[in-house]
Amino acid sequence: MSQRTPLFDAHLAANGKIVDFAGWEMPINYGSQIKEHEAVRSDAGMFDVSHMTAVDVRGERATAFLQQLIANDVAKLGFEGKALYSGMLNETGGVIDDLIVYRTSWGYRVVINAGTTAKDLAWMEPVAARFGVTLTPRRDLAMIAVQGPNALAKAAAAKPEIAALIESLQVFVGLPHGEWFVARTGYTGEDGLEITMPAAEAEPFWNALLAAGVAPAGLGARDTLRLEAGMNLYGNEMDDNVSPLAAGMGWTVAWEPLDRDFTGRRTIEAEKAQRSAGGAGLLKQVGLVYEGKGVLRGHMKVVSEAGEGEISSGTFSPSLQVSIAMARVPLAVKLGDTVQVDVRGTLQPARVVKMPFVRNGKKVFE
């Protein structure tokens, strides 16, 4: 049975077109995916991300628990509120999920994806038990992401009580305000916030954001925005069978200290050594730009002189007016190379570029 967030009625009131997303009834758009995309790039848009799950972590050994559980190292979180992004790996080095961890006054808050919540908790709970750590999924909370160059100002106007907190936040920092939690994070390539609140307070805040001129944006715009930003989507760029090194997440792996034996470490250490040696058959993540007819889509075959790969996500970029994609290709493929993509049965040339494609509303790649 499909689930609904506390904002379901608000989506209907805003003419949201509802689709199934990982077992949730969520808006794909509110009439125009392109206008919603443009609103985030030029002003401010908001997304209901209440289907994601915040999990509070408590216990004397909470730090040791997370140092075993995830590939990044929470020892880097030097002060309360600081956040980091990481993969949570299985023993074979596949990515169970990608998540954000905040250091908090009670320990940590981990935010995990909607479609992987049950799987994540089933993986996390036995490990937590070994460390004597308590996990509390906060299903009593809702979450709204406000993104865009005017996101902070408009969120502050909609909720003056948190204006000072918003003004004080550094990038990738989240702090509480009573039962609310305000984080300066996001996935669109724009400045913005992810604001968590008691479920009953979500719809009034949503309406206040509407009144402040923040445009509702659906999953469709979320996907074009995050792809322009070169940000992974679980199930596309990574899954239980794709390592963080193949998914462009090597920067999230904390190799030091050498004796931190996080789950999956030995497997991806061996893979790292293979990559350094040229790694025949191993793939890496790159960006593609295609200016021909048609649109690059996920699972299209990529052909290079070094072998074949595959597109993990592709779309037409509203900001750039060309088709862009994220793809896994052989290690020998280099930035600036031309590869061939099987577009509807015909091999078409696409250029390999460094991601992101767009940051703060501007084209980034060469």
JORA-V248165 format. One record per residue. N is the residue number from 1. RES is the residue in one small letter. OMEGA is omega in whole degrees, -180 to 180 (none if undefined). NEAR is the number of other C-alpha atoms within 8 Angstrom. Layout:
N,RES,OMEGA,NEAR
N,RES,OMEGA,NEAR
This chain:
1,m,-178,3
2,s,178,7
3,q,179,7
4,r,176,10
5,t,178,10
6,p,-178,11
7,l,-176,10
8,f,-180,10
9,d,178,7
10,a,177,9
11,h,178,11
12,l,-180,9
13,a,180,7
14,a,180,8
15,n,177,8
16,g,175,13
17,k,-170,11
18,i,176,9
19,v,174,9
20,d,176,9
21,f,178,7
22,a,178,6
23,g,179,9
24,w,174,12
25,e,-173,13
26,m,180,13
27,p,174,12
28,i,173,13
29,n,179,15
30,y,178,14
31,g,-179,7
32,s,177,7
33,q,-178,13
34,i,180,8
35,k,179,7
36,e,176,15
37,h,-177,14
38,e,179,11
39,a,179,12
40,v,-179,15
41,r,-173,12
42,s,-172,9
43,d,179,12
44,a,175,17
45,g,-180,15
46,m,-178,13
47,f,171,12
48,d,178,10
49,v,-178,9
50,s,178,11
51,h,173,11
52,m,-173,11
53,t,171,13
54,a,180,12
55,v,178,12
56,d,-177,13
57,v,-179,14
58,r,176,11
59,g,-177,9
60,e,-177,7
61,r,-178,9
62,a,180,13
63,t,179,10
64,a,178,8
65,f,-178,12
66,l,178,10
67,q,174,14
68,q,-169,11
69,l,-171,12
70,i,-174,13
71,a,174,17
72,n,-172,12
73,d,-179,10
74,v,174,10
75,a,177,7
76,k,-175,5
77,l,-169,11
78,g,-180,6
79,f,-179,6
80,e,-179,10
81,g,-178,10
82,k,-177,12
83,a,170,12
84,l,180,11
85,y,-177,10
86,s,166,13
87,g,171,16
88,m,-167,12
89,l,170,16
90,n,-175,11
91,e,180,9
92,t,174,8
93,g,176,16
94,g,-177,15
95,v,176,16
96,i,178,13
97,d,168,14
98,d,-171,12
99,l,174,12
100,i,178,11
101,v,174,13
102,y,169,15
103,r,-176,13
104,t,180,10
105,s,-179,6
106,w,-177,6
107,g,180,12
108,y,167,13
109,r,178,12
110,v,178,12
111,v,-176,11
112,i,-175,15
113,n,-177,13
114,a,-173,9
115,g,-177,7
116,t,-172,10
117,t,-178,11
118,a,180,7
119,k,-179,8
120,d,-177,11
121,l,178,8
122,a,178,8
123,w,-173,8
124,m,-170,9
125,e,178,9
126,p,178,8
127,v,179,10
128,a,-179,12
129,a,180,9
130,r,-178,7
131,f,-179,10
132,g,-176,9
133,v,178,14
134,t,176,10
135,l,179,10
136,t,174,7
137,p,-175,8
138,r,-180,9
139,r,178,7
140,d,-175,6
141,l,171,11
142,a,-178,15
143,m,178,13
144,i,175,14
145,a,177,13
146,v,-171,16
147,q,177,16
148,g,-177,15
149,p,179,14
150,n,-174,9
151,a,-175,16
152,l,-178,13
153,a,-177,7
154,k,175,13
155,a,178,12
156,a,178,12
157,a,-179,9
158,a,-177,11
159,k,-175,10
160,p,-179,8
161,e,-179,6
162,i,-177,9
163,a,-179,11
164,a,178,8
165,l,179,10
166,i,-178,11
167,e,-175,7
168,s,-171,6
169,l,168,10
170,q,177,6
171,v,-179,6
172,f,174,10
173,v,177,13
174,g,-178,13
175,l,179,11
176,p,168,8
177,h,-172,9
178,g,179,5
179,e,178,7
180,w,176,10
181,f,-173,12
182,v,-177,14
183,a,179,12
184,r,-179,15
185,t,178,11
186,g,-172,12
187,y,-176,9
188,t,-174,10
189,g,176,13
190,e,171,14
191,d,179,13
192,g,-173,14
193,l,165,14
194,e,-170,13
195,i,-179,12
196,t,-176,11
197,m,173,12
198,p,-173,11
199,a,-176,9
200,a,-178,6
201,e,-175,8
202,a,-175,14
203,e,175,10
204,p,179,7
205,f,177,10
206,w,-179,10
207,n,177,8
208,a,177,10
209,l,175,12
210,l,-179,10
211,a,179,8
212,a,177,10
213,g,177,8
214,v,-176,14
215,a,173,11
216,p,-178,11
217,a,-175,15
218,g,-178,16
219,l,180,11
220,g,178,10
221,a,177,14
222,r,-175,12
223,d,179,8
224,t,180,13
225,l,-177,12
226,r,179,13
227,l,174,16
228,e,-180,15
229,a,180,14
230,g,-178,12
231,m,-177,9
232,n,171,10
233,l,-179,7
234,y,-177,10
235,g,176,6
236,n,-177,10
237,e,-176,11
238,m,173,15
239,d,-175,13
240,d,-178,12
241,n,-179,8
242,v,-178,11
243,s,177,13
244,p,180,14
245,l,177,10
246,a,-177,12
247,a,179,14
248,g,-177,10
249,m,-180,10
250,g,-179,8
251,w,-180,6
252,t,-179,10
253,v,178,12
254,a,-178,9
255,w,178,5
256,e,0,6
257,p,-174,6
258,l,-177,6
259,d,175,5
260,r,-171,8
261,d,-180,7
262,f,-178,10
263,t,180,12
264,g,-173,13
265,r,-174,11
266,r,-179,6
267,t,-176,10
268,i,172,12
269,e,178,8
270,a,179,8
271,e,179,8
272,k,179,9
273,a,178,8
274,q,179,9
275,r,180,10
276,s,-179,7
277,a,178,6
278,g,170,8
279,g,177,9
280,a,179,6
281,g,178,5
282,l,-177,9
283,l,175,10
284,k,-178,13
285,q,177,11
286,v,172,13
287,g,177,15
288,l,173,12
289,v,-175,12
290,y,-176,12
291,e,179,7
292,g,180,6
293,k,-178,4
294,g,-177,5
295,v,176,10
296,l,-179,15
297,r,177,11
298,g,178,10
299,h,173,8
300,m,-180,11
301,k,176,10
302,v,-178,14
303,v,176,11
304,s,178,13
305,e,-178,5
306,a,-178,7
307,g,-175,8
308,e,174,10
309,g,-177,13
310,e,173,12
311,i,177,16
312,s,175,13
313,s,176,14
314,g,-180,14
315,t,169,12
316,f,-177,11
317,s,178,11
318,p,-177,10
319,s,-173,7
320,l,-180,6
321,q,171,7
322,v,177,10
323,s,179,13
324,i,-180,15
325,a,167,15
326,m,-175,15
327,a,170,15
328,r,-174,14
329,v,178,15
330,p,-175,15
331,l,-176,12
332,a,179,6
333,v,-175,9
334,k,175,7
335,l,-179,7
336,g,177,7
337,d,170,8
338,t,175,9
339,v,179,12
340,q,179,11
341,v,178,13
342,d,180,12
343,v,180,11
344,r,174,4
345,g,179,5
346,t,179,7
347,l,-177,8
348,q,-178,9
349,p,174,10
350,a,-176,12
351,r,178,11
352,v,-178,14
353,v,175,12
354,k,177,10
355,m,8,10
356,p,175,12
357,f,-176,13
358,v,174,14
359,r,-178,12
360,n,174,9
361,g,-175,10
362,k,174,6
363,k,-176,8
364,v,-172,9
365,f,180,9
366,e,none,4
